Amino acid sequence: MSQPETHDATGSATAEAISPNTVRLTFLPDNRTVEFEHGKLAHQDHGKPGSILDIALNFGIHLEHACGGNCACTTCHIVVKKGTELLSEMDDDEADRLDMAADLQLNSRLGCQAVIEKPGEVVIEIPAWNRNYVSESGD
């Protein structure tokens, strides 16, 4: 039987429940999960502080962001599968930009703009077209 991918500092598998100030963020389709204390990550200067893009960069997870995380393109397009209620509301700039995104879905967001505002569990998927773009770009 395979072990859960999320572990604590001692290397022991973590329980399904998370502590009150912990964020558990899973990136699909890689099924890579990261955990951190809400509000404690350093800003990586791409996207809004605490955004999905900012968190991805903190943990070395590649999420394309051709505009540098400035809400000027759609390459950081993600689909929120769980935890929408934990994220910031979409503002007009993000909504206008998303109108141009490929494969727009009901729970689409820009990773640079979607800020995790409350602790809890969030699951996002990086769309296939975005993953293909990354592999074809030579990165």
Residue pairs with C-beta under 8 A, 6 or more apart in sequence:
3 13
4 13
4 14
5 31
5 32
5 33
6 13
6 14
6 24
6 33
6 35
7 13
7 14
8 14
14 35
18 24
18 35
18 119
18 120
18 121
20 119
21 37
21 38
21 39
21 119
22 35
22 36
22 37
22 38
22 119
23 35
23 36
23 37
23 38
23 55
23 86
23 116
23 119
23 120
23 121
23 122
24 33
24 34
24 35
24 120
24 121
24 122
25 33
25 34
25 35
25 52
25 55
25 116
25 121
25 122
25 123
25 124
26 32
26 33
26 121
26 122
26 123
26 124
27 33
27 34
27 56
27 61
27 63
27 124
27 125
27 126
28 81
28 123
28 124
28 125
28 126
29 125
29 126
29 131
32 61
34 55
34 59
34 61
36 55
36 58
38 116
38 118
38 119
39 50
41 50
41 54
41 55
41 58
42 58
43 49
43 50
43 54
44 54
44 57
44 58
45 69
46 53
46 54
46 57
46 65
46 68
46 69
46 112
47 53
47 54
47 57
47 65
47 69
47 76
47 111
47 112
47 113
48 54
48 69
48 88
48 112
48 113
48 115
49 115
50 115
50 116
50 117
51 69
51 111
51 112
51 113
51 114
51 115
51 116
52 63
52 76
52 78
52 109
52 111
52 112
52 114
52 116
52 122
52 124
53 63
53 65
53 69
53 76
53 111
53 112
54 69
54 112
55 116
56 62
56 63
56 111
57 63
62 134
62 139
63 76
63 78
63 111
63 126
64 75
64 76
64 130
64 133
64 134
64 137
64 139
65 73
65 75
65 76
65 111
65 112
66 73
66 75
67 73
67 75
67 112
69 76
69 112
70 112
71 93
71 94
71 97
71 110
71 112
71 113
72 97
73 97
74 97
74 98
74 100
74 101
74 102
74 110
75 130
75 133
76 110
76 111
76 112
76 130
77 98
77 101
77 102
77 103
77 108
77 109
77 110
77 111
77 127
77 130
78 108
78 109
78 110
78 111
78 114
78 124
78 125
78 126
78 127
79 105
79 107
79 108
79 109
79 124
79 125
79 127
80 87
80 107
80 108
80 109
80 114
80 122
80 123
80 124
81 107
81 123
81 124
81 125
82 121
82 122
82 123
83 116
83 120
83 121
83 122
83 123
84 107
85 118
86 116
86 117
86 118
86 119
86 120
86 121
86 122
87 109
87 114
87 115
87 116
87 117
87 122
88 113
88 114
88 115
88 116
88 117
90 98
90 109
90 113
90 114
91 113
93 113
94 109
94 110
94 113
97 110
98 104
98 108
98 109
98 110
101 108
101 110
102 127
102 129
103 127
103 129
109 124
111 124
116 122
